[in-house]
Amino acid sequence: MLYDHVADLDLQIDGYDLERHERDTSSGFVRATTVVSLHGDGEIGQGEDVTYDNDAHDTLYESSEEFSLTGKYTLDEFSEQLSGIDFFLGDEPNQTIFRNYRQWAFESAALDLALKQADTDLATQLDREYNPVRFVVSTRLDDPPTGDRIIDWLDRNPNLEFKLDPTSDWTDDVVDRLAATDAVRTLDLKGQYHGTTVDQPADPALYERVVKGFPDALIEDPALNDETRPLFEGQEGRVTWDYPIRSVETVTELPWEPKWLNIKPSRFGSVQSLLETIDYCHNHDIQMFGGGQFELDVGRGHIHAVASLFYPDAPNDVAPKAYNDPDPSGNLPSSPLSPPETPQGLEWE
């Protein structure tokens, strides 16, 4: 099992720091994250909290409360201690998944630190190799949707591939124009989100338009009901799941045995849950690709590292940070991303 390779890593923590980051994004919102830095034995391990609540980042960063983290552990022992800490300081987060996001920040920082203290990196510890990472660019269309944004991107780099978020105002003409590019690899219907700014209710007309219009693309997170489920009969192998996937148990609870899953490490909360789910996918012939969370700092490199080890050739939604800028400029990295020549810890870039 993958987790057995890292569970017993020794870990010494002498203290920690928090650093808040903020940036405008191409999706029209201001993104805030918090970088967790754990210090010990002359090394620093880092992780990134991707909670989608800027006020919650302010509360964490400005709090004078000190979490009990110092000491000597194994990675597994430290993970167990983290599970008993309220990192939201008595407040109830807007979404329960935010607790996983914050725990992942501390767990990934601990994994990074433990690997550095052992003078190794994740690939070596797992007896695997880093490989170049294929990535797609995730973006929404202009408003109203025309497809111009995708055409502009392809004029800039004709080799780009995309993950798009269809909405109910996509017309047949928009679908035809996008399909003609042969550059759309995944379409995220956002049907599993509830109470968020990106909710997209079940829309049978949209679903049918997308399923038929992009016959070779993956379809992510449909909302299934009496009207929409029949549209996926015979298409189950193209359906991939993202938002519900947080553990092996959540995979087994899906409407059918999946052929594809979107793996976002922060959703799992713990290193153990992430690696156990990857093991499960390997054992059940489930293909995976990586997903991002608008990471602003080290978290982006971490998802590159995981993708590089387990699903490097998949349509990974892990484009480098510069692609999320409101107005990307300069020479942007091309796919695939080359692995580092001298990796350390969980770092990849």
CORLIN-V694148 format. One line per field, one symbol per residue. ss: DSSP state (A for helix, B for strand, O for the rest). burial: + if it has 16 or more other C-alpha atoms within 10 Angstrom, else -. A space follows every 50 residues. Layout:
# CORLIN-V694148
ss=???
burial=???
This chain:
# CORLIN-V694148
ss=OAAAAOOOOBBBBOBBBBBBBBBBOOOOOBBBBBBBBBBBOOBBBBBBBO OOOAAAAAAAAAOOOOOOOOBBBBAAAAAAAAOOOOOOOOOOOOOOAAAA AAAAAAAAAAAAAAAAAOOOBAAAAOOOOOOOBOBOBBBOOOOOOOOAAA AAAAAAOOOOOBBBOOOOOOOAAAAAAAAOOOOBBBBBOOOOOOOOOOOO OOOAAAAAAAAAAOOOOBBBOOOOOOOOAAAAOOOAAABBBOOOOOOAAA AAOOOOOOOBBBBOAAAAOOAAAAAAAAAAAAAOOOBBBBBOOOOOOAAA AAAAAAAAAAOOOOOBBOOOAAAAOOOOOOOOOOOOBOOOOOOOBOOOO
burial=-++--++-+++++-++-+-++---+++---++++++++++--++++++++ ++-+-++--++-------++--++++-++--+----+-----+---++++ +++++++++++++++++--++++-+----++++++++++++---+++--+ ---------++++++++--+---++-+++---+++++++++++------+ ++++-++-+++-++--++++++++---+--++---+-+++++++++++-- +------++++++++++++++++++++++++-----++++++++++++++ ++++++++++++++++++++++++----------+-+++---+++++++
